[in-house]
Amino acid sequence: MFGSATMMNLRRLLAWRTRRQLEQMRADWDERASLNARHFVATSKAEWDETEFSRSGEATVASYVLTDIDNICQGKRPKEMRVLEIGCGAGRVTRALAGIFGEVYAVDISGVMIAEAHKTLASVKNALVFQNNGADLSVIPDLPFDFAFSTIVFQHVPSREVIYGYVREVHRLLRPGRLFKFQVLGGAQLSPQYVRIWKEWFSIRHDSWVGVFFDESQARRMASSCGFELRHLHGADEQDFWLWFFKQ
């Protein structure tokens, strides 16, 4: 058993590690956005024109939102719904969501990405974007949300604690019974177990491109720990591991 002093020092170490991770994530994504924001948001093309970029966001929403509209809307008209997006980047998916739902609030840790999102959404009056601190969603107004969504975001987060923090914050903002649909990194680990554990728990400099992996049991533990019911999952052995978390 650890003594109280040891536990306090461990908590301080974990808090310090998380702060360093968040600082590194912000710096990395500011750098990527400065180099080529649209490419690092959607890496299938090196150069995107505005029309193509917008259409790629519409394709994402068509694949992962419109095909699941019954779970998402639960009988409510989309234009009456308030939606939360985690990790909006340059506003690619945000714009498409705003074409369907009444209000969209979106966050990103990178100030440079948020500046790009403001350009993308300049003519979109029902979408608001905010730079958050990476640790919580306190920047979002304390409003009830009807749906939350995130794609190709958590796969870049190198900390399980940070992902858990986002999930708990989404739980705080969602209406009871509502859905948080999001994607994490699934599949087999790419490195030996001891290297993974070392990187995840003790490293100062984390890679903010390849994040932590989840398997089905880890996804279920996260849902239970954060107050959600995991009703469906897809792609546990793939990069795109989709989770359907309903707020209890």
BAPA-77616 format. One record per residue (C-alpha): x, y, z; residue in three letters. Coordinates in pm, 1 decimal, decimal comma, m for minus. Layout:
<atoms>
{xx = X yy = Y zz = Z r = Ala}
...
</atoms>
This chain:
<atoms>
{xx = 0,0 yy = 0,0 zz = 0,0 r = Met}
{xx = 117,3 yy = 351,9 zz = m77,1 r = Phe}
{xx = 131,4 yy = 605,7 zz = 204,7 r = Gly}
{xx = m56,9 yy = 935,3 zz = 182,5 r = Ser}
{xx = 259,2 yy = 1131,8 zz = 99,9 r = Ala}
{xx = 345,8 yy = 890,8 zz = m181,4 r = Thr}
{xx = m6,7 yy = 911,0 zz = m323,6 r = Met}
{xx = 4,2 yy = 1290,8 zz = m313,2 r = Met}
{xx = 336,6 yy = 1292,4 zz = m497,4 r = Asn}
{xx = 199,2 yy = 1046,9 zz = m752,9 r = Leu}
{xx = m104,1 yy = 1269,4 zz = m814,5 r = Arg}
{xx = 125,0 yy = 1568,6 zz = m859,3 r = Arg}
{xx = 337,7 yy = 1372,6 zz = m1104,0 r = Leu}
{xx = 32,4 yy = 1268,8 zz = m1304,7 r = Leu}
{xx = m101,6 yy = 1625,4 zz = m1310,6 r = Ala}
{xx = 236,3 yy = 1758,0 zz = m1422,6 r = Trp}
{xx = 259,0 yy = 1492,5 zz = m1693,8 r = Arg}
{xx = m88,1 yy = 1581,1 zz = m1823,5 r = Thr}
{xx = m0,4 yy = 1953,1 zz = m1835,9 r = Arg}
{xx = 310,1 yy = 1872,7 zz = m2038,8 r = Arg}
{xx = 108,9 yy = 1654,2 zz = m2274,2 r = Gln}
{xx = m147,7 yy = 1929,6 zz = m2330,8 r = Leu}
{xx = 123,1 yy = 2188,8 zz = m2391,4 r = Glu}
{xx = 288,4 yy = 1959,4 zz = m2644,3 r = Gln}
{xx = m39,9 yy = 1878,8 zz = m2817,7 r = Met}
{xx = m121,7 yy = 2247,2 zz = m2854,8 r = Arg}
{xx = 225,0 yy = 2328,6 zz = m2989,4 r = Ala}
{xx = 222,2 yy = 2034,0 zz = m3232,0 r = Asp}
{xx = m119,5 yy = 2116,6 zz = m3373,9 r = Trp}
{xx = m42,1 yy = 2487,3 zz = m3400,7 r = Asp}
{xx = 265,7 yy = 2392,1 zz = m3602,1 r = Glu}
{xx = 72,8 yy = 2153,4 zz = m3825,8 r = Arg}
{xx = m201,8 yy = 2408,1 zz = m3882,8 r = Ala}
{xx = 55,7 yy = 2672,1 zz = m3973,3 r = Ser}
{xx = 216,6 yy = 2438,0 zz = m4226,1 r = Leu}
{xx = m99,8 yy = 2305,7 zz = m4394,5 r = Asn}
{xx = m415,9 yy = 2304,2 zz = m4183,5 r = Ala}
{xx = m643,4 yy = 2135,3 zz = m4434,5 r = Arg}
{xx = m397,8 yy = 1854,4 zz = m4507,3 r = His}
{xx = m347,3 yy = 1770,0 zz = m4139,5 r = Phe}
{xx = m724,0 yy = 1771,5 zz = m4086,1 r = Val}
{xx = m782,8 yy = 1539,7 zz = m4383,7 r = Ala}
{xx = m462,0 yy = 1374,0 zz = m4497,0 r = Thr}
{xx = m598,1 yy = 1208,3 zz = m4811,5 r = Ser}
{xx = m490,4 yy = 1514,2 zz = m5011,8 r = Lys}
{xx = m185,2 yy = 1738,7 zz = m4983,4 r = Ala}
{xx = m374,7 yy = 2040,2 zz = m5113,6 r = Glu}
{xx = m747,3 yy = 2107,3 zz = m5077,1 r = Trp}
{xx = m940,4 yy = 2384,0 zz = m5241,9 r = Asp}
{xx = m1231,1 yy = 2526,3 zz = m5046,6 r = Glu}
{xx = m1500,3 yy = 2337,7 zz = m5238,8 r = Thr}
{xx = m1329,8 yy = 1999,4 zz = m5207,7 r = Glu}
{xx = m1260,6 yy = 2055,5 zz = m4839,0 r = Phe}
{xx = m1624,4 yy = 2140,3 zz = m4774,3 r = Ser}
{xx = m1745,5 yy = 1835,8 zz = m4968,9 r = Arg}
{xx = m1515,4 yy = 1606,2 zz = m4771,6 r = Ser}
{xx = m1680,1 yy = 1726,3 zz = m4451,0 r = Gly}
{xx = m2021,8 yy = 1663,9 zz = m4601,2 r = Glu}
{xx = m1911,7 yy = 1311,4 zz = m4694,8 r = Ala}
{xx = m1801,7 yy = 1243,2 zz = m4337,6 r = Thr}
{xx = m2134,0 yy = 1361,6 zz = m4199,7 r = Val}
{xx = m2323,4 yy = 1161,4 zz = m4461,9 r = Ala}
{xx = m2135,7 yy = 845,4 zz = m4358,8 r = Ser}
{xx = m2142,2 yy = 877,0 zz = m3979,9 r = Tyr}
{xx = m2431,6 yy = 1107,3 zz = m3892,8 r = Val}
{xx = m2703,8 yy = 1085,9 zz = m4157,6 r = Leu}
{xx = m2686,7 yy = 705,5 zz = m4158,6 r = Thr}
{xx = m2753,3 yy = 707,6 zz = m3782,4 r = Asp}
{xx = m3013,1 yy = 980,6 zz = m3763,0 r = Ile}
{xx = m3266,1 yy = 783,7 zz = m3554,0 r = Asp}
{xx = m3017,2 yy = 728,1 zz = m3270,7 r = Asn}
{xx = m2901,3 yy = 1087,8 zz = m3295,4 r = Ile}
{xx = m3233,0 yy = 1271,8 zz = m3317,0 r = Cys}
{xx = m3457,5 yy = 1035,4 zz = m3118,1 r = Gln}
{xx = m3766,3 yy = 1194,9 zz = m3270,7 r = Gly}
{xx = m3647,2 yy = 1553,5 zz = m3241,4 r = Lys}
{xx = m3621,1 yy = 1770,8 zz = m3553,5 r = Arg}
{xx = m3253,0 yy = 1829,2 zz = m3643,9 r = Pro}
{xx = m3303,6 yy = 2204,4 zz = m3674,6 r = Lys}
{xx = m3423,1 yy = 2209,4 zz = m3312,2 r = Glu}
{xx = m3106,4 yy = 2038,9 zz = m3186,7 r = Met}
{xx = m2791,8 yy = 2180,2 zz = m3030,5 r = Arg}
{xx = m2479,1 yy = 1981,3 zz = m3122,5 r = Val}
{xx = m2128,8 yy = 1966,0 zz = m2974,0 r = Leu}
{xx = m1820,6 yy = 1875,5 zz = m3179,2 r = Glu}
{xx = m1489,7 yy = 1779,5 zz = m3017,2 r = Ile}
{xx = m1181,1 yy = 1861,8 zz = m3223,6 r = Gly}
{xx = m1315,8 yy = 2078,8 zz = m3503,8 r = Cys}
{xx = m981,3 yy = 2155,7 zz = m3667,0 r = Gly}
{xx = m1034,7 yy = 2392,1 zz = m3958,8 r = Ala}
{xx = m1413,6 yy = 2356,3 zz = m3947,7 r = Gly}
{xx = m1451,0 yy = 2090,7 zz = m4217,4 r = Arg}
{xx = m1709,1 yy = 1874,4 zz = m4035,8 r = Val}
{xx = m1846,1 yy = 2167,4 zz = m3835,3 r = Thr}
{xx = m1971,9 yy = 2332,7 zz = m4151,0 r = Arg}
{xx = m2149,2 yy = 2015,3 zz = m4261,9 r = Ala}
{xx = m2307,0 yy = 1965,7 zz = m3917,8 r = Leu}
{xx = m2434,0 yy = 2324,0 zz = m3924,4 r = Ala}
{xx = m2614,9 yy = 2249,0 zz = m4248,8 r = Gly}
{xx = m2822,7 yy = 1986,5 zz = m4070,9 r = Ile}
{xx = m2862,9 yy = 2095,5 zz = m3708,5 r = Phe}
{xx = m2992,3 yy = 2412,4 zz = m3548,3 r = Gly}
{xx = m2681,3 yy = 2506,4 zz = m3348,7 r = Glu}
{xx = m2327,5 yy = 2369,8 zz = m3351,9 r = Val}
{xx = m2066,4 yy = 2444,9 zz = m3086,4 r = Tyr}
{xx = m1715,6 yy = 2316,9 zz = m3155,1 r = Ala}
{xx = m1378,1 yy = 2319,5 zz = m2980,2 r = Val}
{xx = m1015,4 yy = 2263,7 zz = m3071,6 r = Asp}
{xx = m695,3 yy = 2286,9 zz = m2869,7 r = Ile}
{xx = m508,3 yy = 2472,3 zz = m3146,0 r = Ser}
{xx = m554,1 yy = 2846,2 zz = m3177,0 r = Gly}
{xx = m420,7 yy = 2835,1 zz = m3533,1 r = Val}
{xx = m679,6 yy = 2572,1 zz = m3627,5 r = Met}
{xx = m952,4 yy = 2782,9 zz = m3468,5 r = Ile}
{xx = m843,5 yy = 3080,3 zz = m3679,3 r = Ala}
{xx = m875,9 yy = 2860,9 zz = m3988,6 r = Glu}
{xx = m1217,1 yy = 2741,0 zz = m3870,8 r = Ala}
{xx = m1335,1 yy = 3101,0 zz = m3840,0 r = His}
{xx = m1246,2 yy = 3148,6 zz = m4208,1 r = Lys}
{xx = m1422,5 yy = 2826,7 zz = m4310,6 r = Thr}
{xx = m1733,7 yy = 2922,9 zz = m4113,3 r = Leu}
{xx = m1739,8 yy = 3294,9 zz = m4192,0 r = Ala}
{xx = m2077,7 yy = 3269,7 zz = m4364,9 r = Ser}
{xx = m2221,0 yy = 3006,4 zz = m4128,4 r = Val}
{xx = m2423,0 yy = 3184,0 zz = m3861,5 r = Lys}
{xx = m2530,7 yy = 2882,7 zz = m3654,3 r = Asn}
{xx = m2181,0 yy = 2747,8 zz = m3579,3 r = Ala}
{xx = m1956,4 yy = 2874,7 zz = m3300,7 r = Leu}
{xx = m1597,3 yy = 2760,3 zz = m3247,0 r = Val}
{xx = m1383,8 yy = 2795,2 zz = m2936,5 r = Phe}
{xx = m1024,0 yy = 2724,9 zz = m2843,6 r = Gln}
{xx = m1029,0 yy = 2506,3 zz = m2533,8 r = Asn}
{xx = m750,9 yy = 2415,0 zz = m2293,7 r = Asn}
{xx = m747,8 yy = 2045,9 zz = m2383,8 r = Gly}
{xx = m841,5 yy = 1944,9 zz = m2029,7 r = Ala}
{xx = m1209,7 yy = 2038,5 zz = m2014,2 r = Asp}
{xx = m1496,6 yy = 2210,6 zz = m2194,3 r = Leu}
{xx = m1533,1 yy = 2507,7 zz = m1960,7 r = Ser}
{xx = m1507,3 yy = 2739,4 zz = m2261,6 r = Val}
{xx = m1844,8 yy = 2608,3 zz = m2387,1 r = Ile}
{xx = m2154,7 yy = 2782,6 zz = m2247,3 r = Pro}
{xx = m2332,6 yy = 2573,4 zz = m1986,9 r = Asp}
{xx = m2616,9 yy = 2471,0 zz = m2217,6 r = Leu}
{xx = m2792,7 yy = 2136,9 zz = m2268,3 r = Pro}
{xx = m2677,0 yy = 1956,6 zz = m2582,8 r = Phe}
{xx = m2873,7 yy = 1701,5 zz = m2785,0 r = Asp}
{xx = m2584,1 yy = 1524,3 zz = m2957,8 r = Phe}
{xx = m2204,4 yy = 1518,3 zz = m2943,9 r = Ala}
{xx = m1970,1 yy = 1400,3 zz = m3217,6 r = Phe}
{xx = m1598,5 yy = 1352,1 zz = m3274,2 r = Ser}
{xx = m1399,9 yy = 1188,9 zz = m3552,5 r = Thr}
{xx = m1024,2 yy = 1152,3 zz = m3625,2 r = Ile}
{xx = m947,6 yy = 1342,3 zz = m3304,7 r = Val}
{xx = m897,4 yy = 1103,3 zz = m3013,4 r = Phe}
{xx = m678,3 yy = 883,3 zz = m3233,4 r = Gln}
{xx = m414,7 yy = 1157,3 zz = m3197,1 r = His}
{xx = m443,3 yy = 1204,0 zz = m2819,3 r = Val}
{xx = m151,8 yy = 1033,5 zz = m2637,1 r = Pro}
{xx = m319,5 yy = 1024,8 zz = m2295,9 r = Ser}
{xx = m601,7 yy = 807,3 zz = m2171,5 r = Arg}
{xx = m665,9 yy = 1057,6 zz = m1890,6 r = Glu}
{xx = m719,4 yy = 1339,9 zz = m2140,1 r = Val}
{xx = m967,5 yy = 1132,4 zz = m2341,0 r = Ile}
{xx = m1151,3 yy = 1033,8 zz = m2023,1 r = Tyr}
{xx = m1163,8 yy = 1402,7 zz = m1928,8 r = Gly}
{xx = m1330,2 yy = 1493,1 zz = m2257,2 r = Tyr}
{xx = m1581,6 yy = 1210,7 zz = m2223,2 r = Val}
{xx = m1673,9 yy = 1320,9 zz = m1870,3 r = Arg}
{xx = m1715,7 yy = 1679,4 zz = m1988,7 r = Glu}
{xx = m1940,9 yy = 1569,4 zz = m2274,4 r = Val}
{xx = m2146,3 yy = 1379,7 zz = m2018,2 r = His}
{xx = m2182,0 yy = 1700,1 zz = m1816,3 r = Arg}
{xx = m2320,0 yy = 1890,7 zz = m2114,8 r = Leu}
{xx = m2542,5 yy = 1629,0 zz = m2280,3 r = Leu}
{xx = m2909,8 yy = 1590,0 zz = m2201,6 r = Arg}
{xx = m2997,5 yy = 1257,3 zz = m2032,9 r = Pro}
{xx = m3040,0 yy = 973,2 zz = m2278,5 r = Gly}
{xx = m2855,7 yy = 1154,3 zz = m2556,1 r = Arg}
{xx = m2575,3 yy = 1015,6 zz = m2771,1 r = Leu}
{xx = m2204,6 yy = 1089,2 zz = m2787,1 r = Phe}
{xx = m2081,4 yy = 917,6 zz = m3102,8 r = Lys}
{xx = m1706,1 yy = 920,3 zz = m3143,9 r = Phe}
{xx = m1405,9 yy = 739,0 zz = m3282,7 r = Gln}
{xx = m1094,2 yy = 621,1 zz = m3102,9 r = Val}
{xx = m789,8 yy = 427,2 zz = m3217,3 r = Leu}
{xx = m857,0 yy = 54,1 zz = m3224,8 r = Gly}
{xx = m654,9 yy = m240,7 zz = m3345,0 r = Gly}
{xx = m345,8 yy = m418,1 zz = m3213,9 r = Ala}
{xx = m73,3 yy = m228,6 zz = m3033,6 r = Gln}
{xx = 214,3 yy = m133,2 zz = m3262,1 r = Leu}
{xx = 488,7 yy = m166,5 zz = m3001,6 r = Ser}
{xx = 584,7 yy = m409,4 zz = m2723,5 r = Pro}
{xx = 374,9 yy = m380,2 zz = m2411,1 r = Gln}
{xx = 645,8 yy = m242,3 zz = m2187,9 r = Tyr}
{xx = 723,2 yy = 35,6 zz = m2438,3 r = Val}
{xx = 354,9 yy = 127,4 zz = m2458,3 r = Arg}
{xx = 321,0 yy = 142,7 zz = m2079,6 r = Ile}
{xx = 636,9 yy = 351,2 zz = m2048,6 r = Trp}
{xx = 522,0 yy = 600,0 zz = m2311,6 r = Lys}
{xx = 168,5 yy = 622,6 zz = m2178,1 r = Glu}
{xx = 248,9 yy = 673,5 zz = m1810,9 r = Trp}
{xx = 595,1 yy = 827,1 zz = m1776,0 r = Phe}
{xx = 716,5 yy = 996,2 zz = m2091,1 r = Ser}
{xx = 757,5 yy = 1374,0 zz = m2091,5 r = Ile}
{xx = 749,6 yy = 1414,1 zz = m2471,3 r = Arg}
{xx = 452,7 yy = 1229,5 zz = m2622,2 r = His}
{xx = 375,8 yy = 1186,2 zz = m2988,4 r = Asp}
{xx = 54,1 yy = 1375,1 zz = m3062,6 r = Ser}
{xx = 1,1 yy = 1201,7 zz = m3395,4 r = Trp}
{xx = m46,5 yy = 841,2 zz = m3282,3 r = Val}
{xx = m255,5 yy = 833,4 zz = m2966,6 r = Gly}
{xx = m347,0 yy = 561,3 zz = m2720,7 r = Val}
{xx = m524,9 yy = 247,5 zz = m2835,9 r = Phe}
{xx = m853,5 yy = 108,0 zz = m2705,9 r = Phe}
{xx = m987,5 yy = m244,0 zz = m2715,9 r = Asp}
{xx = m1346,9 yy = m340,6 zz = m2643,5 r = Glu}
{xx = m1295,9 yy = m397,4 zz = m2271,1 r = Ser}
{xx = m1122,3 yy = m60,8 zz = m2231,8 r = Gln}
{xx = m1404,0 yy = 111,7 zz = m2417,3 r = Ala}
{xx = m1660,6 yy = m47,2 zz = m2187,7 r = Arg}
{xx = m1466,3 yy = 58,2 zz = m1878,4 r = Arg}
{xx = m1449,6 yy = 414,0 zz = m2007,8 r = Met}
{xx = m1824,4 yy = 425,5 zz = m2067,7 r = Ala}
{xx = m1902,7 yy = 295,5 zz = m1720,6 r = Ser}
{xx = m1649,5 yy = 522,9 zz = m1550,7 r = Ser}
{xx = m1782,0 yy = 833,7 zz = m1726,7 r = Cys}
{xx = m2154,9 yy = 773,8 zz = m1672,1 r = Gly}
{xx = m2245,9 yy = 640,4 zz = m2015,7 r = Phe}
{xx = m2404,3 yy = 324,3 zz = m2146,9 r = Glu}
{xx = m2213,2 yy = 171,1 zz = m2436,9 r = Leu}
{xx = m2493,3 yy = 41,5 zz = m2659,4 r = Arg}
{xx = m2299,7 yy = m26,6 zz = m2976,3 r = His}
{xx = m1944,3 yy = m38,4 zz = m3108,6 r = Leu}
{xx = m1784,7 yy = m104,5 zz = m3443,7 r = His}
{xx = m1429,9 yy = m163,4 zz = m3564,1 r = Gly}
{xx = m1252,4 yy = m270,3 zz = m3245,0 r = Ala}
{xx = m976,2 yy = m427,0 zz = m3457,1 r = Asp}
{xx = m944,2 yy = m126,1 zz = m3686,7 r = Glu}
{xx = m807,3 yy = 225,6 zz = m3673,7 r = Gln}
{xx = m1160,7 yy = 365,4 zz = m3683,1 r = Asp}
{xx = m1309,9 yy = 219,2 zz = m3366,4 r = Phe}
{xx = m1655,0 yy = 378,8 zz = m3331,0 r = Trp}
{xx = m1837,7 yy = 401,1 zz = m2999,3 r = Leu}
{xx = m2200,5 yy = 484,0 zz = m2923,8 r = Trp}
{xx = m2214,0 yy = 628,0 zz = m2568,0 r = Phe}
{xx = m2560,2 yy = 715,2 zz = m2438,6 r = Phe}
{xx = m2580,4 yy = 932,6 zz = m2128,3 r = Lys}
{xx = m2739,7 yy = 748,4 zz = m1838,5 r = Gln}
</atoms>
